[in-house]
Amino acid sequence: MIVITPGEPAGVGPDLVVQIAQNTRTTQLLVVCDADMLAGRAVEMGLGLAIDSNLDNPTIEPNKITVLDVPLTNRATAGVLDVANAAGVLRALDVALDGCLKDRYQALVTGPIQKSIIQESGRTFSGHTEYLAEKCCVDEVVMMLASSEMRVALATTHLPLSQVAGTITKELLEKKMRIVLNSLQGTFSISEPRLLVAGLNPHAGENGYLGREEIDIIEPVCSKLRDEGFNVVGPLPADTLFANVRGRSADAIFVMYHDQGLPVLKHASFGNAVNITLGLPFLRTSVDHGTALDIASSGSVDTGSFAAALRMASHLSSDLIDEI
């Protein structure tokens, strides 16, 4: 069984669930959210959807979905953020998370959350990745986006650019790169993964003339991992790193900050990429896009990334979904 949280109720997360529920499934899906909100969104979209409440045996029938009801404070309106509903969004995530930690669910698939509205409600929240790590009492996790073209893992995630250089330390990089390498071996069953590592500065620092992070921090970590037998290549200039990923036979690319690697991956695979959190005690995947408030309830949202996230969660948890 895979558990789903649609995320921000005013965004396209509920739309994605409604559209996926139109088809017959071969894997049981349990949605944790406000049941009335989801049923109402289906009506707005002009689609049939019956809400099932059998939590022990979720339905796989078309036009029907099983929901663990976690009510919102206010009635959700598509495209209109409501700070009063932020608590309900996090409550649903906590319920799903608790089930994963108790091994009731094989994997967690999350819809997009509106970070700003969570923060506006008075909670410190920088994203799913950081929130799940804190709730699971995990020191470090890694955000990876994966597509058929490439896998890109991040040393830092949702940080202002001004804070990136000061955050990157040998200790941080070693922990994160080990998580990536171990996940490639364990989760993705790649016995001898090849990891390409980006530098931080233009031209990978150009021998110290454009910055010393490569010499003082990144290269020593890469060298230590190579000495242990890992196939780690870098630090490499980020501007040419992606030029021939397939030719380099890279199993993953490790970049120093969010917008160093993700624009390339999203240009190549937007709408079909999957966000994976590595290092959690359970499998979590998500979409590669945001809440898209402007098209919520319109029926025009592309389900590609959400379907890919479900397929990957199912595949990596050894329960294949043939059709979504």
C-alpha positions as CSV (number, residue, x, y, z in Angstrom):
1,M,0.0,0.0,0.0
2,I,1.2,3.5,-0.9
3,V,0.1,6.5,1.1
4,I,-0.4,9.9,-0.6
5,T,-0.7,13.4,0.8
6,P,-2.0,15.9,-1.9
7,G,-0.3,18.8,-0.2
8,E,-1.7,22.3,-0.5
9,P,-5.5,22.0,-0.9
10,A,-5.8,25.2,-3.0
11,G,-3.2,23.9,-5.5
12,V,-3.1,21.1,-8.1
13,G,-2.3,18.3,-5.6
14,P,-5.9,17.3,-5.2
15,D,-6.4,17.6,-9.0
16,L,-3.6,15.0,-9.5
17,V,-5.2,12.6,-7.1
18,V,-8.7,13.0,-8.7
19,Q,-7.2,12.4,-12.1
20,I,-5.2,9.4,-11.1
21,A,-8.2,7.9,-9.4
22,Q,-10.1,7.8,-12.7
23,N,-8.2,4.7,-13.7
24,T,-8.0,1.1,-12.4
25,R,-4.9,0.5,-10.3
26,T,-2.9,-2.6,-9.5
27,T,-1.5,-1.1,-6.3
28,Q,-3.6,0.0,-3.4
29,L,-3.4,3.8,-2.8
30,L,-4.5,5.5,0.5
31,V,-5.0,9.3,0.4
32,V,-4.6,11.2,3.6
33,C,-6.5,14.5,3.3
34,D,-9.9,16.2,3.9
35,A,-12.3,13.9,2.2
36,D,-14.9,16.6,1.5
37,M,-12.2,18.8,-0.1
38,L,-11.2,16.0,-2.5
39,A,-14.8,15.1,-3.4
40,G,-15.5,18.7,-4.0
41,R,-12.5,19.2,-6.3
42,A,-13.7,16.2,-8.4
43,V,-17.1,18.0,-8.8
44,E,-15.4,21.2,-9.8
45,M,-13.4,19.3,-12.4
46,G,-16.5,17.6,-13.7
47,L,-15.1,14.1,-12.9
48,G,-16.8,11.3,-11.0
49,L,-15.2,10.2,-7.7
50,A,-16.6,8.1,-4.9
51,I,-14.8,8.3,-1.6
52,D,-14.1,4.9,0.0
53,S,-13.3,4.6,3.8
54,N,-12.0,1.0,4.0
55,L,-8.5,1.8,5.3
56,D,-7.5,-1.8,5.7
57,N,-8.3,-2.7,2.1
58,P,-8.1,0.4,-0.2
59,T,-10.0,0.2,-3.4
60,I,-8.3,-0.2,-6.8
61,E,-11.6,0.5,-8.7
62,P,-11.8,3.3,-11.2
63,N,-13.5,6.6,-10.2
64,K,-13.1,5.6,-6.6
65,I,-10.3,6.3,-4.0
66,T,-9.8,5.4,-0.4
67,V,-9.3,8.4,2.0
68,L,-8.2,8.7,5.6
69,D,-10.1,11.8,6.5
70,V,-8.0,14.6,8.1
71,P,-10.4,17.7,8.0
72,L,-9.2,21.2,7.2
73,T,-10.2,24.2,9.3
74,N,-11.9,26.0,6.4
75,R,-13.4,24.9,3.2
76,A,-10.7,24.9,0.6
77,T,-11.1,27.1,-2.5
78,A,-9.0,26.2,-5.6
79,G,-6.4,28.8,-6.3
80,V,-7.0,30.7,-3.0
81,L,-4.5,30.2,-0.2
82,D,-5.9,30.1,3.3
83,V,-3.4,30.3,6.2
84,A,-6.0,28.6,8.5
85,N,-5.6,25.4,6.5
86,A,-1.9,25.2,7.0
87,A,-2.3,23.2,10.2
88,G,-4.5,20.6,8.4
89,V,-1.9,20.2,5.6
90,L,0.8,19.4,8.2
91,R,-1.5,17.2,10.2
92,A,-2.2,15.0,7.1
93,L,1.5,14.8,6.5
94,D,2.1,13.7,10.1
95,V,-0.5,11.0,9.9
96,A,1.0,9.6,6.7
97,L,4.5,9.8,8.2
98,D,3.4,8.0,11.3
99,G,2.0,5.2,9.2
100,C,5.3,4.9,7.3
101,L,7.3,4.8,10.4
102,K,5.1,2.0,11.8
103,D,5.5,0.0,8.5
104,R,1.8,0.2,7.6
105,Y,2.7,1.7,4.2
106,Q,5.3,0.8,1.7
107,A,6.1,4.3,0.6
108,L,5.0,8.0,0.8
109,V,4.1,10.0,-2.2
110,T,3.6,13.7,-1.6
111,G,1.9,16.4,-3.7
112,P,3.3,20.0,-3.7
113,I,3.1,22.1,-0.6
114,Q,3.0,25.9,-0.5
115,K,6.0,26.8,1.8
116,S,5.0,30.4,2.1
117,I,1.6,29.7,3.6
118,I,3.0,27.2,6.1
119,Q,5.6,29.9,7.2
120,E,2.8,32.5,7.4
121,S,1.0,30.3,9.8
122,G,3.9,30.8,12.3
123,R,5.7,27.5,11.7
124,T,9.3,27.1,10.6
125,F,9.1,25.2,7.3
126,S,11.6,25.2,4.4
127,G,10.2,22.1,2.5
128,H,9.1,18.5,2.7
129,T,12.7,17.3,2.7
130,E,13.8,19.1,5.8
131,Y,10.5,18.6,7.6
132,L,10.6,14.8,7.1
133,A,14.2,14.6,8.2
134,E,13.4,16.4,11.4
135,K,10.3,14.3,12.2
136,C,12.3,11.1,11.6
137,C,15.2,12.3,13.8
138,V,17.6,11.8,10.9
139,D,20.8,13.9,10.9
140,E,21.1,14.3,7.1
141,V,19.0,13.5,4.1
142,V,19.5,14.1,0.4
143,M,17.1,15.6,-2.1
144,M,17.5,13.8,-5.4
145,L,15.5,14.4,-8.6
146,A,15.5,11.5,-11.0
147,S,14.3,11.0,-14.6
148,S,15.0,8.7,-17.5
149,E,17.8,11.1,-18.5
150,M,19.7,11.6,-15.2
151,R,19.7,11.6,-11.4
152,V,20.7,14.9,-9.6
153,A,21.4,15.0,-5.9
154,L,21.9,18.2,-3.9
155,A,24.4,19.0,-1.2
156,T,22.2,21.9,0.0
157,T,18.5,22.4,-0.7
158,H,16.3,25.4,0.1
159,L,18.9,27.9,1.1
160,P,19.5,31.5,0.0
161,L,22.5,31.5,-2.4
162,S,24.4,33.8,0.0
163,Q,24.4,31.0,2.6
164,V,25.6,28.1,0.4
165,A,29.4,28.5,0.6
166,G,29.3,28.8,4.3
167,T,27.1,25.7,4.7
168,I,29.3,23.4,2.6
169,T,31.8,21.6,4.8
170,K,33.8,18.4,4.5
171,E,31.6,16.8,7.1
172,L,28.4,17.7,5.3
173,L,29.6,16.6,1.9
174,E,30.9,13.3,3.2
175,K,27.6,12.5,4.9
176,K,25.5,13.5,1.9
177,M,27.7,11.7,-0.7
178,R,27.7,8.6,1.4
179,I,23.9,8.7,1.5
180,V,23.8,9.0,-2.3
181,L,26.3,6.2,-2.9
182,N,24.6,3.9,-0.4
183,S,21.1,4.7,-1.8
184,L,22.3,4.0,-5.3
185,Q,23.6,0.6,-4.1
186,G,20.7,-0.3,-1.9
187,T,17.6,1.4,-3.2
188,F,18.5,1.5,-6.9
189,S,20.5,-1.8,-6.9
190,I,23.5,-0.4,-8.6
191,S,26.4,-2.4,-7.3
192,E,29.2,0.0,-8.3
193,P,27.7,3.4,-8.8
194,R,29.6,6.2,-10.6
195,L,29.0,9.6,-9.1
196,L,30.0,12.9,-10.8
197,V,30.6,15.7,-8.4
198,A,30.3,19.4,-9.3
199,G,32.5,22.2,-8.0
200,L,31.0,25.2,-6.3
201,N,32.8,28.0,-8.2
202,P,33.0,28.8,-11.9
203,H,35.4,26.5,-13.7
204,A,35.6,24.4,-10.4
205,G,37.6,27.2,-8.9
206,E,40.2,27.3,-11.6
207,N,43.0,26.0,-9.3
208,G,42.1,28.4,-6.6
209,Y,41.9,31.6,-8.7
210,L,38.1,31.6,-8.5
211,G,37.7,30.2,-5.0
212,R,39.3,27.5,-2.9
213,E,36.3,25.4,-1.9
214,E,37.2,22.8,-4.5
215,I,40.8,22.5,-3.1
216,D,40.0,22.8,0.6
217,I,36.7,21.0,0.9
218,I,35.3,19.1,-2.1
219,E,38.4,17.4,-3.5
220,P,39.5,16.0,-0.1
221,V,36.1,14.4,0.4
222,C,36.1,13.0,-3.2
223,S,39.6,11.6,-2.6
224,K,38.7,10.0,0.7
225,L,35.7,8.2,-1.0
226,R,37.9,7.1,-3.9
227,D,40.4,5.6,-1.5
228,E,37.6,3.5,-0.1
229,G,36.9,2.1,-3.6
230,F,33.9,4.4,-4.6
231,N,33.8,5.6,-8.2
232,V,33.6,9.3,-7.5
233,V,34.7,11.8,-10.2
234,G,35.3,15.5,-9.4
235,P,35.1,18.2,-8.5
236,L,34.1,19.1,-12.1
237,P,33.1,22.4,-13.7
238,A,29.3,22.6,-13.5
239,D,29.0,24.4,-16.9
240,T,30.2,21.3,-18.7
241,L,29.3,18.6,-16.3
242,F,25.9,17.9,-17.9
243,A,27.1,18.1,-21.5
244,N,27.5,14.3,-22.0
245,V,26.0,12.6,-18.9
246,R,25.2,9.4,-20.8
247,G,28.6,9.3,-22.4
248,R,30.2,9.6,-18.9
249,S,28.1,6.6,-17.7
250,A,27.0,8.6,-14.6
251,D,24.6,7.0,-12.2
252,A,24.1,10.3,-10.4
253,I,25.4,13.8,-10.4
254,F,26.0,15.5,-7.0
255,V,25.7,19.3,-7.1
256,M,26.4,21.9,-4.5
257,Y,23.1,23.9,-4.5
258,H,19.6,23.8,-5.8
259,D,19.8,25.9,-8.9
260,Q,23.2,24.5,-10.0
261,G,21.7,21.2,-11.1
262,L,17.9,21.3,-11.1
263,P,17.4,23.7,-14.0
264,V,19.3,21.3,-16.3
265,L,17.3,18.3,-15.1
266,K,14.0,20.1,-15.4
267,H,14.9,21.4,-18.9
268,A,15.5,17.8,-20.0
269,S,12.7,16.1,-18.1
270,F,10.1,18.5,-16.7
271,G,6.8,16.8,-16.1
272,N,8.4,13.4,-15.9
273,A,11.0,13.8,-13.1
274,V,10.6,12.5,-9.6
275,N,11.7,14.1,-6.3
276,I,13.2,11.4,-4.0
277,T,14.3,11.9,-0.4
278,L,17.3,9.7,0.3
279,G,18.3,8.7,3.9
280,L,14.8,8.4,5.4
281,P,13.8,5.1,7.1
282,F,11.1,4.8,4.4
283,L,10.8,5.6,0.7
284,R,9.4,9.0,-0.2
285,T,8.8,10.4,-3.7
286,S,7.1,13.5,-5.0
287,V,6.4,15.6,-8.0
288,D,9.0,17.9,-9.7
289,H,6.7,21.0,-9.7
290,G,4.9,23.4,-7.4
291,T,1.3,24.0,-6.4
292,A,0.3,25.8,-9.7
293,L,-2.5,27.7,-8.0
294,D,-3.5,29.4,-11.3
295,I,-4.6,26.1,-12.9
296,A,-6.1,24.3,-9.8
297,S,-9.4,22.7,-10.6
298,S,-9.1,23.5,-14.3
299,G,-8.4,19.9,-15.4
300,S,-5.4,21.0,-17.4
301,V,-2.7,19.9,-15.0
302,D,-0.3,17.3,-16.4
303,T,-0.2,14.1,-14.3
304,G,3.1,13.0,-15.7
305,S,5.3,13.7,-12.7
306,F,2.8,12.5,-10.2
307,A,2.3,9.2,-12.1
308,A,6.1,8.8,-12.4
309,A,6.4,9.4,-8.6
310,L,3.8,6.7,-7.9
311,R,5.5,4.3,-10.4
312,M,8.9,4.9,-8.9
313,A,7.6,4.4,-5.3
314,S,6.0,1.2,-6.4
315,H,9.0,0.0,-8.3
316,L,11.5,0.8,-5.6
317,S,9.3,-0.8,-3.0
318,S,9.1,-4.0,-5.2
319,D,5.4,-3.7,-6.0
320,L,5.1,-2.8,-9.7
321,I,2.3,-0.6,-10.9
322,D,1.6,-1.5,-14.5
323,E,-0.9,1.2,-15.2
324,I,-1.7,4.5,-13.5
